[in-house]
Amino acid sequence: MPAVLDPKRRRLVGVTTGLLLGGLSPALRAAPTPRGERVNWPSVTLTDGRRVDAGTLQGIATVVVFFDTGCAYCKRHNPRLERLVRAHPEAPLRVILAAHDRSAEPVRDYLSRLAPSLDATLDAAPLHAALSERRIVPLTCVIDRSGVLREVIPGEMAEDDVMGLIKWTRT
């Protein structure tokens, strides 16, 4: 006669099996923020050790760009974001590059050469969970000053399109 599990143990076995077979099921994972909704911003650590949480970004438009240091498209795209920030030093705008790299050293080297005034984090996973499940690089996510996700833009953006992101600092 097979053993019968009580409901609590049955649930534990199901969750454990799901984790072993590839992670949580979509029903158990939190979905990324839909466009037009307020972002539940995760606390992330920048490569220089500073923490960025929702309170840090209050009243500031935020552009998060998922990238990889070996990506040729990113090497053209991210310096455009550097130019955006430099062209509007007075704007309430913060650009955070979310690296898919596992080590901070190549990211710091990348920043020093291509985007020295931008912040970067290796905490891409919690940002993906909050903003988009897409794994394309570059992937640009724009959050307006009130914390609402406005745009999720896959791929490299042209210079004019990047410069147009400044509009989100006015809303």
N, C-alpha and C positions, 0 to 999 in steps of 0.2 A: 504494500500500500504506500503510495507516494506521500511524502511529508507535505503538510499544508502550512503555508506561511501566513502569519497574521498580516493584516493590511499594512501596518507600519513597516514591517520587514520586506513585504512585497514591493513597496514604493522604494525603499533603500536599494533593493536588488535592481530594480528598473533603472534608477538614476546611475548607479555604479556601472551597470552594463552599458548604458548610453555613453558615459564618459570613456569607458574602455573602447567603445566602437567609434570614436571620432568626435567626442565632445557633446555638449548639451544639445538636445533637440531644439529646433527653432521655437517650439512652444515654451521652453524653459528659459531661453535667452531673451534678454531685453533687446528690442528692436532699435535700430538707429532712429534718430529724430527725423520725422517727416519735414520736408520743406514747409516753411510757414509756421512752424511750432518752436517754442522755446527749448533751447538746448540744455540738457542736464550735463553741464560741463564737469568732466572728471578732473581731479587734481593731478597735475603732471609735473615732472621734474625736468628742468632744462639742463642742457649739457654743462652749464656753468654752475649747477647746483641750486639755483633759485627754483622756488615752487610757483606754479601758476594755478590758481583755482578760480571759481566763478566770481568771488569777491574782487580779485585782482583785475578782472576784465569788465567790471561794471561800468557802463557808459562808454565803452570802447568797442569800435567795430573790430572784429578779429578775422583774419584770414589764416586758415590752416591749410598747409600744402603737404601732402604725403609725397615723399620722394625717396630715391635711393641714390647714393653717391656715385654709382656707376652708370646711371641713366643719362644718356646723351640729351634727351628732351629736357630733363630736369636742369641740366647744365646751361641750357638756354633760357628756360622758364624762370628759374629762381633769381638770376640777376635782374630780370625785369621787375620782380617784386622789390628788390633792393632799390631800384631806381624809383619805384612808386613811393616808397617810404621816404627817400631822400628828397623827392619833389614836393612832398607835403609834410614837412616836419611839424607843423602846427596841428595836423589832423589827429583826431582821437582814433588812431589805427594801430593795431599790433599784428604783425605777421609772425606766425610760428611754423617752422618747418618740422614736420614729423617724419623722422628718418626710419626707414625699414632696416637700416643697418643694425648690427648687434653691438658694435663697439663705438664708443664716443670719439676716439682719436681720429678715425677717418672723417667723421662728421665735422669735428672742429677744424681739421685741415681744409675740408671742402668749404666751410663757411669763411675761413680767413681768405681764401682765394676768390670766391664767387659772390658772397653775400655777407660781408663782415658786420653789418648792423642788424642782421636778423637773428632771432632766437631760434634754437632748435631743441628738440627733445627726442629721446629714444623711446618714449612712451606712446608709440603709434597705436598699439593694440587698444588701450582704453579710448583713444580718440576715434579710432575706427568704429568701436562699439557705439559711441555717442553720435557720430556724424554720418558714416557711410560704410557699408560692407564691401564696397567696390575696392579692388586691389590694384587698379591701374595707377601708374605713376607717370607724370605728376597728376595728382587729384587735388583740386582746389575747392575748399569749402569756405563759404562766406557767412559770417554771423554778424548781424547788424548790432547797433549800439544797445538795443534793448534785449539782446541775447537770443534773437530769433534766427534760425537757419534760413538763409535766403537763397543761396546758390550752392550747387554741387556740380563742379565743372571737370569732366574727365579730360585728360590730355594736356598738351602744351597750349598755352594761350599766346596770342599775338600781343605785341607791345601795347597797342591801343586798347585792347580788351583788358589787359592788366591795369593800365592807367584808369580805365573806367570803373574799377572796383572802388575808387574813392567815393563814389556816390553813396555807399553804405555808411559812411561816416556822418552823413547828414540826416539820416532817418532815426 
